[in-house]
Amino acid sequence: MKTITKQSVLTYCLFILVSGTCLAQAGDDLQKGRQLAGLSLNSSYAGHYGFIGNVGARYGYFLFERFAVGPEVNFGFNGTLYKDFRPGIFARYYLNGNKVAPFVEGAYYHSFGWERTENLTPWNPVNANEGRVGLGLRFDNIIKKKFSFETVAGYSTLRNAFWEFRFVYHF
């Protein structure tokens, strides 16, 4: 009787281990060697500038299963008081490969910006480095099989809160 119990427990543990591994595996589009391209619309609150709108594009390559890195570029503006161009890099890790997948993301940018205190003053150059950390959700297969919608919110080293909405194509 004890051998059956030990075998049952061992079989059950093996089943749980294999099932957990299968559930944790990323979808085909999050595997090592795959790529992604995304377009984003986002906003951040930047203190005395108020809300800054941004449009951006990124390319990513999966170095490991569910872990992507790559370059990104953003263009930001706030009416007539602030404009910037921000090239940078990002790294992202998807916590699972489900249709709704949470992720953690970090990014680093160098901002080439221009500001003015009033609409009639000349533009002054402003350069700054910015690090960002955020949490997000990926909603897979929104339009077609390879398209997903992502949203992320976080905080930056410039003491700005930010949120982004992004359409991503996986290939």
TILUM-429462 format. One record per residue: chain; y, z, x of N, C-alpha, C, CB in turn; residue in three letters. Coordinates in steps of 0.2 Angstrom, whole numbers. Glycine has a CB too. Example, Ala and Ser with C-alpha at 12.3 -4.5 7.8 and 13.67 -1.06 7.14 Angstrom:
% residues 2
A | -28 | 39 | 66 | -22 | 39 | 62 | -16 | 39 | 66 | -22 | 45 | 57 | ALA;
A | -11 | 35 | 64 | -5 | 36 | 68 | 0 | 39 | 64 | -3 | 29 | 70 | SER;
***
This chain:
% residues 171
A | -6 | 0 | 4 | 0 | 0 | 0 | 6 | 0 | 4 | 0 | 6 | -5 | MET;
A | 6 | 4 | 10 | 12 | 4 | 14 | 13 | -3 | 17 | 11 | 9 | 20 | LYS;
A | 8 | -7 | 19 | 9 | -13 | 22 | 13 | -18 | 17 | 3 | -16 | 24 | THR;
A | 11 | -18 | 11 | 14 | -22 | 5 | 21 | -20 | 5 | 10 | -21 | -1 | ILE;
A | 23 | -14 | 5 | 30 | -11 | 4 | 34 | -14 | 10 | 30 | -4 | 4 | THR;
A | 31 | -13 | 16 | 35 | -15 | 22 | 36 | -23 | 22 | 31 | -13 | 29 | LYS;
A | 31 | -27 | 20 | 31 | -34 | 19 | 36 | -36 | 14 | 24 | -37 | 18 | GLN;
A | 36 | -32 | 9 | 41 | -34 | 3 | 48 | -32 | 5 | 39 | -29 | -3 | SER;
A | 49 | -27 | 9 | 56 | -25 | 11 | 58 | -30 | 16 | 56 | -18 | 14 | VAL;
A | 53 | -32 | 21 | 55 | -37 | 26 | 57 | -44 | 23 | 49 | -37 | 31 | LEU;
A | 53 | -46 | 18 | 54 | -52 | 15 | 60 | -52 | 11 | 48 | -54 | 10 | THR;
A | 62 | -46 | 8 | 68 | -46 | 4 | 74 | -46 | 9 | 68 | -39 | 0 | TYR;
A | 74 | -42 | 14 | 79 | -42 | 19 | 80 | -49 | 22 | 78 | -37 | 25 | CYS;
A | 75 | -53 | 24 | 75 | -60 | 26 | 78 | -64 | 21 | 68 | -62 | 28 | LEU;
A | 76 | -63 | 15 | 79 | -67 | 9 | 87 | -66 | 9 | 76 | -66 | 3 | PHE;
A | 89 | -60 | 9 | 96 | -58 | 9 | 100 | -61 | 15 | 97 | -51 | 9 | ILE;
A | 97 | -61 | 21 | 100 | -63 | 27 | 101 | -71 | 26 | 96 | -62 | 33 | LEU;
A | 95 | -74 | 24 | 96 | -82 | 24 | 101 | -84 | 18 | 89 | -85 | 22 | VAL;
A | 100 | -80 | 12 | 105 | -82 | 7 | 112 | -81 | 9 | 103 | -78 | 1 | SER;
A | 114 | -75 | 12 | 120 | -74 | 14 | 123 | -79 | 19 | 121 | -67 | 18 | GLY;
A | 118 | -81 | 24 | 120 | -86 | 29 | 122 | -93 | 25 | 115 | -87 | 34 | THR;
A | 118 | -95 | 20 | 119 | -101 | 17 | 126 | -100 | 13 | 113 | -102 | 12 | CYS;
A | 127 | -95 | 10 | 133 | -94 | 6 | 139 | -94 | 10 | 133 | -88 | 2 | LEU;
A | 138 | -91 | 16 | 144 | -91 | 21 | 146 | -97 | 24 | 143 | -85 | 26 | ALA;
A | 141 | -102 | 24 | 142 | -108 | 28 | 148 | -112 | 24 | 136 | -113 | 28 | GLN;
A | 152 | -115 | 29 | 158 | -119 | 26 | 155 | -126 | 23 | 163 | -121 | 32 | ALA;
A | 160 | -128 | 18 | 158 | -135 | 16 | 159 | -140 | 21 | 164 | -136 | 10 | GLY;
A | 157 | -146 | 19 | 156 | -151 | 24 | 163 | -153 | 27 | 154 | -158 | 21 | ASP;
A | 168 | -152 | 24 | 175 | -153 | 26 | 178 | -148 | 31 | 180 | -154 | 21 | ASP;
A | 174 | -142 | 32 | 176 | -137 | 36 | 172 | -136 | 42 | 177 | -130 | 32 | LEU;
A | 168 | -141 | 44 | 163 | -141 | 49 | 167 | -143 | 56 | 157 | -145 | 48 | GLN;
A | 164 | -140 | 61 | 166 | -142 | 68 | 166 | -150 | 69 | 161 | -139 | 73 | LYS;
A | 172 | -152 | 72 | 173 | -159 | 73 | 176 | -163 | 67 | 166 | -162 | 74 | GLY;
A | 177 | -160 | 61 | 181 | -163 | 56 | 188 | -162 | 57 | 179 | -160 | 49 | ARG;
A | 192 | -166 | 53 | 199 | -166 | 54 | 203 | -165 | 47 | 202 | -173 | 57 | GLN;
A | 209 | -163 | 47 | 213 | -162 | 41 | 220 | -165 | 42 | 213 | -155 | 38 | LEU;
A | 223 | -167 | 37 | 230 | -169 | 37 | 233 | -167 | 31 | 231 | -177 | 38 | ALA;
A | 239 | -164 | 32 | 243 | -161 | 26 | 250 | -162 | 25 | 241 | -153 | 26 | GLY;
A | 252 | -162 | 19 | 260 | -163 | 18 | 261 | -156 | 14 | 261 | -169 | 14 | LEU;
A | 267 | -153 | 16 | 269 | -147 | 13 | 276 | -147 | 10 | 268 | -141 | 18 | SER;
A | 277 | -143 | 5 | 284 | -141 | 3 | 284 | -134 | 3 | 285 | -144 | -5 | LEU;
A | 289 | -131 | 6 | 289 | -124 | 6 | 296 | -121 | 7 | 285 | -121 | 13 | ASN;
A | 296 | -115 | 6 | 303 | -111 | 6 | 302 | -105 | 10 | 305 | -110 | -1 | SER;
A | 308 | -103 | 12 | 308 | -96 | 16 | 315 | -93 | 14 | 307 | -97 | 23 | SER;
A | 315 | -86 | 14 | 321 | -83 | 13 | 324 | -81 | 20 | 321 | -77 | 8 | TYR;
A | 330 | -83 | 22 | 332 | -82 | 29 | 339 | -79 | 29 | 333 | -89 | 32 | ALA;
A | 339 | -73 | 26 | 345 | -68 | 27 | 351 | -71 | 24 | 346 | -66 | 34 | GLY;
A | 356 | -72 | 29 | 363 | -74 | 26 | 363 | -82 | 25 | 368 | -73 | 32 | HIS;
A | 358 | -86 | 27 | 357 | -93 | 25 | 355 | -93 | 17 | 353 | -96 | 29 | TYR;
A | 351 | -88 | 15 | 348 | -88 | 8 | 342 | -92 | 9 | 353 | -92 | 3 | GLY;
A | 340 | -96 | 4 | 334 | -99 | 3 | 334 | -106 | 7 | 331 | -100 | -4 | PHE;
A | 329 | -107 | 11 | 329 | -113 | 15 | 323 | -117 | 13 | 329 | -112 | 23 | ILE;
A | 324 | -123 | 11 | 319 | -128 | 9 | 316 | -132 | 15 | 321 | -133 | 3 | GLY;
A | 310 | -133 | 15 | 306 | -136 | 20 | 301 | -142 | 18 | 303 | -131 | 25 | ASN;
A | 301 | -147 | 21 | 296 | -152 | 20 | 292 | -153 | 27 | 298 | -159 | 17 | VAL;
A | 286 | -154 | 27 | 282 | -154 | 33 | 276 | -158 | 33 | 281 | -147 | 36 | GLY;
A | 273 | -159 | 39 | 267 | -163 | 40 | 263 | -159 | 45 | 268 | -170 | 41 | ALA;
A | 256 | -159 | 45 | 252 | -157 | 50 | 246 | -160 | 50 | 251 | -149 | 48 | ARG;
A | 243 | -160 | 56 | 236 | -163 | 58 | 232 | -157 | 61 | 237 | -169 | 63 | TYR;
A | 226 | -156 | 59 | 222 | -151 | 62 | 215 | -154 | 63 | 221 | -146 | 57 | GLY;
A | 212 | -151 | 68 | 205 | -152 | 71 | 201 | -146 | 71 | 205 | -155 | 78 | TYR;
A | 195 | -146 | 68 | 191 | -140 | 68 | 187 | -139 | 74 | 186 | -141 | 62 | PHE;
A | 189 | -134 | 78 | 186 | -133 | 84 | 179 | -129 | 83 | 190 | -128 | 89 | LEU;
A | 179 | -125 | 78 | 173 | -122 | 76 | 172 | -122 | 69 | 173 | -114 | 79 | PHE;
A | 166 | -120 | 66 | 166 | -120 | 59 | 171 | -116 | 56 | 159 | -118 | 57 | GLU;
A | 175 | -118 | 51 | 180 | -115 | 47 | 186 | -113 | 51 | 178 | -109 | 44 | ARG;
A | 187 | -115 | 58 | 193 | -114 | 62 | 196 | -120 | 64 | 190 | -109 | 68 | PHE;
A | 202 | -121 | 62 | 206 | -127 | 64 | 212 | -126 | 67 | 208 | -131 | 57 | ALA;
A | 214 | -130 | 72 | 221 | -129 | 76 | 224 | -136 | 76 | 219 | -127 | 83 | VAL;
A | 230 | -136 | 77 | 234 | -143 | 77 | 241 | -142 | 77 | 231 | -147 | 72 | GLY;
A | 245 | -148 | 78 | 252 | -149 | 78 | 255 | -149 | 71 | 254 | -155 | 82 | PRO;
A | 261 | -147 | 70 | 264 | -147 | 64 | 272 | -149 | 65 | 263 | -141 | 60 | GLU;
A | 275 | -152 | 60 | 282 | -153 | 61 | 285 | -152 | 54 | 284 | -160 | 63 | VAL;
A | 291 | -148 | 54 | 294 | -147 | 48 | 302 | -148 | 48 | 294 | -139 | 46 | ASN;
A | 305 | -150 | 43 | 312 | -152 | 42 | 315 | -147 | 37 | 313 | -159 | 40 | PHE;
A | 319 | -143 | 39 | 322 | -138 | 34 | 330 | -139 | 33 | 321 | -131 | 37 | GLY;
A | 332 | -137 | 27 | 339 | -138 | 25 | 341 | -132 | 20 | 340 | -145 | 22 | PHE;
A | 347 | -131 | 20 | 350 | -126 | 15 | 357 | -129 | 13 | 350 | -119 | 17 | ASN;
A | 357 | -134 | 8 | 363 | -137 | 6 | 367 | -139 | 12 | 367 | -132 | 2 | GLY;
A | 373 | -137 | 13 | 378 | -139 | 18 | 379 | -134 | 23 | 384 | -141 | 15 | THR;
A | 375 | -129 | 24 | 376 | -123 | 29 | 371 | -123 | 34 | 376 | -117 | 25 | LEU;
A | 365 | -126 | 33 | 359 | -125 | 38 | 355 | -131 | 38 | 356 | -119 | 37 | TYR;
A | 353 | -134 | 44 | 348 | -139 | 44 | 344 | -138 | 51 | 351 | -146 | 44 | LYS;
A | 337 | -139 | 50 | 333 | -139 | 57 | 327 | -143 | 57 | 331 | -131 | 57 | ASP;
A | 325 | -144 | 63 | 319 | -148 | 64 | 314 | -143 | 68 | 321 | -155 | 69 | PHE;
A | 308 | -142 | 66 | 304 | -137 | 69 | 297 | -140 | 71 | 303 | -131 | 65 | ARG;
A | 296 | -142 | 77 | 289 | -144 | 79 | 285 | -138 | 81 | 289 | -149 | 85 | PRO;
A | 279 | -138 | 80 | 275 | -132 | 82 | 268 | -133 | 82 | 277 | -126 | 77 | GLY;
A | 264 | -128 | 82 | 257 | -128 | 82 | 254 | -122 | 77 | 254 | -127 | 89 | ILE;
A | 248 | -123 | 74 | 245 | -119 | 70 | 238 | -117 | 71 | 246 | -121 | 63 | PHE;
A | 236 | -112 | 69 | 228 | -110 | 69 | 227 | -107 | 63 | 227 | -106 | 76 | ALA;
A | 221 | -109 | 60 | 219 | -106 | 53 | 211 | -105 | 53 | 221 | -111 | 48 | ARG;
A | 210 | -100 | 50 | 203 | -98 | 49 | 201 | -97 | 42 | 201 | -92 | 53 | TYR;
A | 197 | -101 | 39 | 194 | -100 | 32 | 189 | -95 | 32 | 192 | -107 | 29 | TYR;
A | 190 | -90 | 27 | 185 | -84 | 27 | 179 | -86 | 24 | 188 | -79 | 23 | LEU;
A | 179 | -91 | 20 | 172 | -94 | 17 | 173 | -102 | 16 | 170 | -90 | 11 | ASN;
A | 168 | -105 | 14 | 168 | -112 | 12 | 168 | -114 | 5 | 163 | -116 | 16 | GLY;
A | 169 | -109 | 1 | 169 | -110 | -7 | 175 | -114 | -9 | 169 | -103 | -10 | ASN;
A | 174 | -116 | -16 | 179 | -120 | -19 | 186 | -117 | -19 | 178 | -122 | -26 | LYS;
A | 186 | -110 | -19 | 192 | -106 | -18 | 191 | -102 | -12 | 194 | -102 | -25 | VAL;
A | 194 | -104 | -7 | 193 | -101 | 0 | 199 | -97 | 2 | 191 | -106 | 5 | ALA;
A | 199 | -91 | 4 | 205 | -87 | 7 | 205 | -89 | 14 | 204 | -80 | 6 | PRO;
A | 211 | -89 | 17 | 211 | -90 | 24 | 217 | -86 | 27 | 213 | -98 | 26 | PHE;
A | 217 | -86 | 34 | 222 | -82 | 38 | 225 | -88 | 43 | 219 | -76 | 42 | VAL;
A | 231 | -88 | 43 | 235 | -93 | 47 | 240 | -90 | 52 | 237 | -98 | 43 | GLU;
A | 240 | -93 | 58 | 246 | -91 | 62 | 249 | -97 | 65 | 243 | -87 | 68 | GLY;
A | 256 | -97 | 66 | 259 | -103 | 68 | 265 | -101 | 73 | 262 | -107 | 62 | ALA;
A | 267 | -106 | 77 | 272 | -105 | 82 | 276 | -111 | 82 | 269 | -103 | 89 | TYR;
A | 283 | -110 | 81 | 288 | -116 | 81 | 293 | -115 | 86 | 290 | -117 | 74 | TYR;
A | 296 | -120 | 88 | 303 | -120 | 91 | 308 | -124 | 86 | 303 | -123 | 98 | HIS;
A | 313 | -120 | 84 | 317 | -123 | 79 | 324 | -126 | 83 | 319 | -118 | 74 | SER;
A | 325 | -132 | 82 | 331 | -135 | 84 | 336 | -136 | 77 | 330 | -143 | 87 | PHE;
A | 340 | -131 | 77 | 344 | -131 | 71 | 352 | -132 | 72 | 343 | -124 | 67 | GLY;
A | 355 | -133 | 66 | 362 | -133 | 66 | 365 | -129 | 60 | 364 | -141 | 65 | TRP;
A | 370 | -125 | 61 | 373 | -121 | 56 | 380 | -121 | 56 | 370 | -114 | 57 | GLU;
A | 383 | -120 | 50 | 390 | -119 | 50 | 392 | -113 | 45 | 394 | -125 | 48 | ARG;
A | 397 | -110 | 46 | 399 | -104 | 41 | 402 | -106 | 35 | 404 | -99 | 45 | THR;
A | 405 | -112 | 34 | 408 | -114 | 28 | 407 | -122 | 28 | 415 | -112 | 27 | GLU;
A | 408 | -125 | 22 | 407 | -132 | 22 | 411 | -136 | 26 | 407 | -134 | 15 | ASN;
A | 417 | -133 | 28 | 422 | -137 | 31 | 422 | -136 | 39 | 429 | -136 | 29 | LEU;
A | 418 | -131 | 41 | 418 | -130 | 49 | 413 | -135 | 52 | 416 | -123 | 50 | THR;
A | 414 | -136 | 58 | 409 | -141 | 62 | 402 | -137 | 63 | 412 | -142 | 69 | PRO;
A | 397 | -142 | 64 | 390 | -139 | 65 | 389 | -136 | 72 | 385 | -145 | 64 | TRP;
A | 386 | -131 | 72 | 385 | -127 | 78 | 377 | -127 | 79 | 387 | -120 | 78 | ASN;
A | 375 | -129 | 86 | 368 | -129 | 87 | 365 | -122 | 87 | 366 | -133 | 94 | PRO;
A | 359 | -121 | 85 | 355 | -115 | 85 | 348 | -117 | 87 | 356 | -111 | 78 | VAL;
A | 346 | -114 | 92 | 339 | -115 | 94 | 335 | -108 | 94 | 338 | -118 | 101 | ASN;
A | 329 | -108 | 91 | 325 | -101 | 90 | 318 | -103 | 91 | 327 | -98 | 84 | ALA;
A | 314 | -98 | 93 | 307 | -98 | 93 | 305 | -94 | 87 | 304 | -96 | 100 | ASN;
A | 299 | -96 | 84 | 297 | -92 | 78 | 290 | -92 | 78 | 300 | -95 | 72 | GLU;
A | 287 | -86 | 77 | 280 | -85 | 76 | 279 | -83 | 68 | 277 | -80 | 80 | GLY;
A | 273 | -86 | 65 | 272 | -84 | 58 | 265 | -82 | 57 | 273 | -90 | 54 | ARG;
A | 264 | -77 | 53 | 257 | -75 | 51 | 257 | -75 | 43 | 256 | -68 | 54 | VAL;
A | 252 | -78 | 40 | 251 | -78 | 33 | 244 | -78 | 31 | 255 | -84 | 31 | GLY;
A | 244 | -76 | 24 | 237 | -77 | 21 | 238 | -82 | 15 | 235 | -70 | 17 | LEU;
A | 232 | -85 | 14 | 233 | -91 | 9 | 226 | -92 | 5 | 235 | -97 | 12 | GLY;
A | 226 | -96 | 0 | 221 | -98 | -3 | 220 | -106 | -4 | 221 | -96 | -11 | LEU;
A | 214 | -109 | -3 | 213 | -116 | -3 | 209 | -117 | -10 | 209 | -118 | 3 | ARG;
A | 211 | -122 | -13 | 208 | -124 | -19 | 205 | -131 | -18 | 213 | -124 | -26 | PHE;
A | 199 | -132 | -17 | 196 | -138 | -15 | 194 | -142 | -21 | 189 | -136 | -12 | ASP;
A | 194 | -149 | -20 | 192 | -154 | -24 | 197 | -154 | -30 | 185 | -153 | -27 | ASN;
A | 203 | -154 | -29 | 208 | -154 | -35 | 209 | -161 | -38 | 215 | -151 | -32 | ILE;
A | 210 | -166 | -33 | 211 | -172 | -36 | 205 | -177 | -35 | 217 | -176 | -32 | ILE;
A | 203 | -177 | -29 | 196 | -180 | -27 | 193 | -176 | -23 | 198 | -188 | -24 | LYS;
A | 187 | -178 | -21 | 182 | -174 | -17 | 186 | -172 | -10 | 176 | -177 | -15 | LYS;
A | 190 | -176 | -7 | 192 | -174 | 0 | 199 | -171 | 0 | 193 | -180 | 4 | LYS;
A | 202 | -170 | -6 | 209 | -167 | -7 | 208 | -160 | -9 | 213 | -171 | -12 | PHE;
A | 213 | -156 | -6 | 213 | -149 | -8 | 221 | -147 | -9 | 209 | -144 | -3 | SER;
A | 222 | -142 | -12 | 228 | -139 | -13 | 228 | -132 | -10 | 230 | -138 | -21 | PHE;
A | 233 | -130 | -6 | 233 | -124 | -3 | 240 | -120 | -4 | 232 | -125 | 5 | GLU;
A | 240 | -114 | -4 | 246 | -110 | -5 | 245 | -104 | 0 | 247 | -107 | -12 | THR;
A | 251 | -103 | 4 | 251 | -97 | 9 | 257 | -94 | 9 | 249 | -100 | 16 | VAL;
A | 257 | -87 | 10 | 263 | -83 | 10 | 263 | -79 | 16 | 264 | -79 | 3 | ALA;
A | 268 | -77 | 19 | 268 | -73 | 25 | 275 | -71 | 27 | 264 | -76 | 30 | GLY;
A | 275 | -69 | 34 | 281 | -66 | 37 | 282 | -69 | 44 | 281 | -58 | 37 | TYR;
A | 288 | -70 | 46 | 289 | -73 | 53 | 293 | -68 | 57 | 293 | -79 | 52 | SER;
A | 293 | -70 | 64 | 296 | -65 | 68 | 304 | -66 | 68 | 294 | -68 | 76 | THR;
A | 306 | -70 | 64 | 314 | -71 | 62 | 315 | -67 | 56 | 316 | -78 | 61 | LEU;
A | 311 | -62 | 54 | 311 | -58 | 49 | 313 | -62 | 42 | 317 | -53 | 50 | ARG;
A | 309 | -67 | 41 | 309 | -71 | 35 | 303 | -71 | 32 | 311 | -78 | 37 | ASN;
A | 303 | -70 | 25 | 297 | -71 | 21 | 296 | -78 | 20 | 297 | -66 | 15 | ALA;
A | 290 | -81 | 19 | 290 | -88 | 18 | 284 | -89 | 13 | 289 | -92 | 24 | PHE;
A | 284 | -95 | 10 | 278 | -97 | 5 | 278 | -104 | 6 | 279 | -94 | -2 | TRP;
A | 272 | -107 | 6 | 271 | -114 | 6 | 266 | -117 | 1 | 268 | -116 | 13 | GLU;
A | 267 | -123 | -1 | 262 | -126 | -5 | 261 | -133 | -1 | 265 | -128 | -12 | PHE;
A | 254 | -134 | -1 | 252 | -140 | 3 | 246 | -144 | 0 | 250 | -138 | 10 | ARG;
A | 247 | -150 | 0 | 241 | -155 | -1 | 238 | -157 | 5 | 243 | -161 | -6 | PHE;
A | 231 | -156 | 6 | 228 | -157 | 12 | 222 | -163 | 10 | 225 | -151 | 15 | VAL;
A | 222 | -167 | 15 | 216 | -172 | 15 | 212 | -171 | 21 | 219 | -179 | 15 | TYR;
A | 205 | -170 | 19 | 200 | -168 | 24 | 196 | -175 | 26 | 195 | -163 | 22 | HIS;
A | 195 | -176 | 32 | 191 | -182 | 34 | 187 | -181 | 41 | 196 | -188 | 36 | PHE;
***
